[in-house]
Amino acid sequence: MSIRKICLCGNSVIMGTLNSRLRQQVDYEVISLKTSPASTEISAVRPDVIFFDLDSPSPRAAFDLLETRPEVTLVGVSPDANVVRVWSGKQLKEISTKDLIRVINESSTV
């Protein structure tokens, strides 16, 4: 399996927790960006998966990236509602970090 690039947008508690947990996975390179990164910042990372907090403003740049790189998986996480939305039409509820790792691994490779 190749190294998957994971981009975390934001500095909320949930992003900090994901950052800590996902860095424990040897198959992932985790990059943290500020709350509203510019398109060029996200594009330069060339992520396979982008995480953001659903309770904060959605990173417009991440959604814009889908136009040029539709294989990128966007994952919005809501700690209050315990909901994860994956921009592939899937919505997952009551999931664990192990489930998130499965979502990352199921996303298409570049």
Wavefront OBJ file of the C-alpha trace (Angstrom):
o trace
v 0.000 0.000 0.000
v 1.301 3.465 -0.820
v 1.493 6.350 1.623
v -1.816 8.266 1.730
v -1.648 12.043 2.184
v -4.188 13.288 4.704
v -4.869 17.018 4.985
v -6.550 18.330 8.151
v -8.127 21.788 7.774
v -8.686 23.619 11.019
v -7.531 23.800 14.594
v -10.586 22.550 16.503
v -10.367 19.911 19.211
v -11.695 17.263 16.814
v -8.986 18.102 14.243
v -6.341 17.886 16.988
v -7.638 14.480 18.041
v -7.689 13.231 14.452
v -4.189 14.601 13.912
v -2.891 12.701 16.921
v -4.639 9.435 16.027
v -3.940 9.460 12.289
v -0.216 10.193 12.798
v -0.014 6.817 14.546
v -0.757 5.117 11.223
v 2.457 4.355 9.313
v 0.685 4.409 5.941
v -0.386 8.066 6.310
v 1.365 11.369 5.899
v -0.694 13.893 7.886
v -0.522 17.604 7.065
v -2.373 20.180 9.190
v -3.465 23.481 7.655
v -5.155 26.543 9.135
v -8.944 26.862 9.361
v -9.533 28.340 5.883
v -6.562 27.407 3.741
v -6.231 28.866 0.263
v -6.687 26.642 -2.782
v -2.978 26.873 -3.507
v -2.089 25.601 -0.008
v -4.305 22.536 -0.317
v -3.334 21.927 -3.928
v 0.377 22.054 -3.054
v -0.118 19.259 -0.500
v -1.739 17.017 -3.154
v -3.852 15.214 -0.567
v -5.745 12.000 -1.072
v -8.162 12.867 1.757
v -9.149 16.233 3.275
v -10.748 16.426 6.743
v -12.562 19.497 8.081
v -14.832 20.333 11.027
v -18.500 20.531 9.931
v -19.148 23.017 12.752
v -16.714 25.570 11.305
v -16.941 27.268 7.926
v -16.390 24.615 5.262
v -13.116 25.044 3.426
v -14.288 26.389 0.082
v -10.848 25.668 -1.348
v -11.228 21.952 -0.618
v -14.522 21.793 -2.509
v -12.996 23.786 -5.378
v -10.219 21.193 -5.559
v -12.810 18.524 -6.391
v -13.288 20.179 -9.788
v -9.707 19.474 -10.825
v -9.072 16.386 -8.656
v -12.346 14.467 -8.295
v -10.506 11.494 -6.780
v -9.885 13.479 -3.572
v -12.120 12.418 -0.700
v -13.586 15.185 1.486
v -14.565 14.243 5.025
v -16.525 16.600 7.273
v -16.569 15.680 10.970
v -19.112 16.962 13.513
v -18.128 16.164 17.093
v -21.418 17.481 18.518
v -23.676 15.278 16.395
v -21.171 12.399 16.142
v -21.589 12.465 12.364
v -19.058 12.154 9.574
v -19.972 13.198 6.035
v -17.949 11.900 3.147
v -18.353 13.794 -0.084
v -19.039 10.751 -2.124
v -22.675 10.645 -1.147
v -22.062 8.555 2.006
v -22.963 9.589 5.541
v -21.587 7.639 8.455
v -22.858 7.809 12.041
v -21.391 6.662 15.330
v -18.016 5.720 13.891
v -14.665 5.144 15.518
v -11.154 6.088 14.445
v -10.858 2.556 13.067
v -13.895 3.284 10.859
v -12.273 6.549 9.692
v -9.140 4.634 8.748
v -11.313 2.311 6.655
v -12.848 5.351 4.888
v -9.364 6.687 4.104
v -8.194 3.336 2.781
v -11.302 2.920 0.634
v -10.785 6.270 -1.118
v -9.331 5.979 -4.596
v -5.597 6.187 -5.128
v -3.978 8.860 -7.263
l 1 2 3 4 5 6 7 8 9 10 11 12 13 14 15 16 17 18 19 20 21 22 23 24 25 26 27 28 29 30 31 32 33 34 35 36 37 38 39 40 41 42 43 44 45 46 47 48 49 50 51 52 53 54 55 56 57 58 59 60 61 62 63 64 65 66 67 68 69 70 71 72 73 74 75 76 77 78 79 80 81 82 83 84 85 86 87 88 89 90 91 92 93 94 95 96 97 98 99 100 101 102 103 104 105 106 107 108 109 110
